[in-house]
Amino acid sequence: MLEELLTEEEIVVDRSFEGPIISVKDLRNSFGDQVVHEHLDLDVKRGEIIGVVGGSGTGKSVLMRSIIGLQTPDEGSIEVFGESLLGKSEAQTIDVRKRWGVLFQGGALFSTLTVAENVMVPIREFYPQMDREFRREVAKYKVCLSGLPAEASPKYPSELSGGMKKRAGIARALALDPELLFLDEPTAGLDPIGAAAFDNLTRELQQTLGLTVFLITHDLDTLHAICDRVAVLADKQVIAVGTIEELLAMDHPWIQEYFNGPRGRMAAPQPKM
C-alpha cells in the first residue's frame, strides 16, 4: 500500500538477502553490576513466528530493545537483514529501520493523538514529503488491516478498550509495510477470547503479508497456537531454540517447569492455525 504511493526512486531497500533476518552474536548487556546477557546468540529465520520466553529478569524486552536500537549492548554484534546495526547512527540505519514495525507492551500509543494520527506518526517521520491526504489513506487502510472498525480512526486511546489499543498499535506498526514485526507481550491483559483473536490476527498478517515475527510472550496458548519456534532465555543466554515438541524433549529444569508446570498445557498441542 505505502509503496504504491511512492516512486521507485524513493524506495531504497534490498530485499534479496537470504540469510537470517536477525542474527545476534555474543551479546552482552548489563546495568551496573547486574549482567543480563552474556554470550547470547540467536538467529531468526525469514517468514517464521519465533516466540521468546524466559523468567522474570532474563532480559526478553532488553534483547528486543537491543535489536531495534533502544539499548546499546556492552559487547557483541547484531545484524538485521544482513546489515550490522551496532555503532551506527539513526541516519545510517534508516533504511533498515523502515523495514520493521514494533508493538510495545500496552500499545504505547500517543494519548493526545487519535488512532489515525498515531498510525501516521512513522509515515510522517520517514516520508515527510508525502501528501497529508495520502497519509490519511494509508492510515485508513492500516486501521482496517488491524481489524478495527473505521469509526475507531478518529478516537483517542482513552476511548478504546484494551484489545482495541493493541490493534491500534498493530496498525501503527504496519504503517511502513514492514517485513519484520516485533511484538512485546501482545496478549498481556487480554481475556482468553481477546487473546485468541489477537493470535489469529497475528498469524493472518504473517501469512498474508509474508512477515517475520519476533514475539515476546508468557502466554502458553500463544506459543502453541502460532509460534513456529520458541527461543528460551535463561542463565543469561538463549539456552534452546526449537519447536515446542523439541523443547519438551530437553531436560533443562526451567524448560520442563515452564511447559509442564502447574500452568502448563494439560492437553496435547493443537494444530497451528
N, C-alpha and C positions, 0 to 999 in steps of 0.2 A: 504493500500500500504506500509506504513512505517513498520507496524507490521510484514508484510510478510518478511521483510529484517532483522528482529531482532529475537533472540532466546527468548523463553518464559521467561528465567531467567532474561533477560534484561528489561522486561516489568513488573513493579510492580505497578499495579493500581487495585483498587477495583471498578468495575462498577455496583455493586449490590445496591448502595444507592438509595432509593426510595423517599426520601423527596424532598423539594425544591432544585433545582440545585444551586440557590443563595438565601441566607437568610441574610438580613440586618436588624439589630435591634437597635433602639435607637441611631442612628448615629448622631454625631455632628462633623462638620467641620467648622473651622474658619481660617481667615487670619488676624492676628492682632485683631482689634476691630470689624472686619466685620464677622458676623456669617452667613455662607452659608446654613448649615443644622443644624437642631435642632430636636431631637427625630424623626429622619427619619426611617421608616420601609418599607421594600419591600421584597417580595418573588417572585422568578421566577420559573415557573414550567418546568419540563423536557419536551423537544420537542416543546416548543412554540416559536414564534417570538413575543417578547414584545417590543413595541415602547416606548421610554422615551421622553416626551415633556415637555416644560416649557419655560417661558420667558427668555430673556437675563439676566444672572446673577443668575439664580436659581440653578446653580451648576450641570448641567447634566453631563458634562465631569468630574467634580470633583468627582461625585458619581462613575463613571466608573473607574477613576484612583484610587479611594479608594479601590474598589473591587479587582483590579488587582495589588495592592501593590505599586503604584507610588505616592500615597498620604496617609499620616498617619493621621487618624482621631483623634480628641481630645478624643472622647468617643464612646462607642457603641461596637457592635460585627458584624463581617462579617464571614459567613461560605459559602464555595463553595464545592459542593459535600459532604456536611456534615462535612468538615474539617474547623476548626477555623484558620483564617489566621493572625489576628492581633497579634502583639507582637512576631512574629516568623521571623527567618532569611530566606533569599532566599534558603539556603540549606535545611531548614526544610520544605519548601513548594514546593520543586522542582517537586514532583510527581503530585501535583495539577496543577501547572503552565504548565506542559506538556500537560494538558488536555484542555487548552483553546488556542484560537488564537485571535489576535487583528488586526483590520484595523483602524489605526488612521486617523483623518481627513486629507485629502490631500494625503494619501498613506504612507507618512513618509518613503519613500524608501531611501536607501543609494545611493547618487548621483554618487559615484565613483565605484559602483558595477553594473554589468549587472543584468537584471531581474532574470536570473537563479541563479546568485551568491547571490542576495537578498533572494531568496527562500531558499537557502542553509544555510543562517546565523543561524536560530534557530536549524536546524538539527545539524550543527557543534557545536553549543553551548551545546545542551542537549545530543548528541550522538557523541562525538569526536572520538570514536573508529570506527565509520562507515567508510568503504572504500569510497574514493573520487568518484569512479565510481558509487557506489550505491547512493551517494548523488546526483549526476548528474541525475540518472534515476528517483529518487523521484522528483527532481525539474522539470524535463521534464513533468512528469505526472501531477504535480500540476498546471503548466502553462497551460496545456491542459484543466484541470478541470475548470480553471477560465474563459475559453472561449477565451483566447488569441491564436493567431496563433503560430506555432512552431518557426517561424522566429523572434518572439519577444524575445525569450530567450537570445540571445547574445546582445540585445540592452541595452543602458543605459537609465535611467529615462528621461533625457533631450531629447531623441529621441521619446518619447511616447506622445500620446495625453492624455488629462485629464482622459478620460474614460479608456484608456489602463493602466494608472498609478493605477487607482482604482482596476482594475482586477489583476494587478501585486501584489498589496497589499493584495488582497484576496488570491492569490496563496501562498504568504508567510505566511499568517495567517493560511492556511490549511496545512502547511508543516508537522506538527506533528500529523496529523489525529485527530484534536481536537473534543471533544464532545460539547464544548461551544464556541460560536463565538461572539466577541464584535465588533460592527460596530459604528464608530463615524461619523455622518453626511456623510454616504456613497454616497449620490446623490448630495451633495453640489457641485455647479459649473458645473453640467452636464446639457445639454439641455434636453427637455422633452423626446425625443426618447431615448437618452442615459440613462436617469434616469429610464425609464420604463424597458429598457433592464437589468439594474442592479437589479431592483426589481425582475424581472423574474429569474435572476441568483441566487439571494439570496433565493428565495422560492424553486427553483430546488435543490440547495445544501442542504437546510434544510430538504427537503423531502427525497432526495437520501441518504444523509449521516446520517440522524437522529439527526441533530444538534439542540441545543437550541441556540437562537439568542437574544442577548441584543443589541438593536438598538436605538441609539440616532438620532433623526431627527427633522427637521422643516417641512418636506415635507408631506403635507396632502394627496397627491396621494399615497405615500408610505404607510402611515398609513392605508388608505382604502384598498389598494391592497394586502398587505401581512401580516399585523400585526394581531395576534390573540387577543392580549390585548394591552392596552395603559396605561402607568403609567404617571400621571400628577404631575409635581413638581411645587409647589407654596407655599408661606408662610413658606419657609424653610423645607418643608416636602413633602412627597408623599401624596397629598390630595385625590387622587382617582386612582383606578386601575380597568379596565374593558374593555369590548368591546366598540367600538365607539357608538353603539346604547345605551349601558348602560350609557356612559358618557354624551350623548346628553340629557338623561332624568334628569341629575343633574342640579341644579340651580346656581352653583358656577359661578360668573360673568366671571372669566377668561376662564373657560371651554366653556361657551356659546360664548364669543367673539372669541375664537380661532377657534371653529368649525363652527360658524355661522356668523363670521365677514365678512369684505369686501373681504377677500381672501378665505373664506370658500368654501366648495364644494356646488355648486348650484344644482347639480344633486344628485339623490339618490345614496347611496354607491353601488359600483359594487361588484359582487361576487368575493370572494378571489380566487386566482389562484390555 
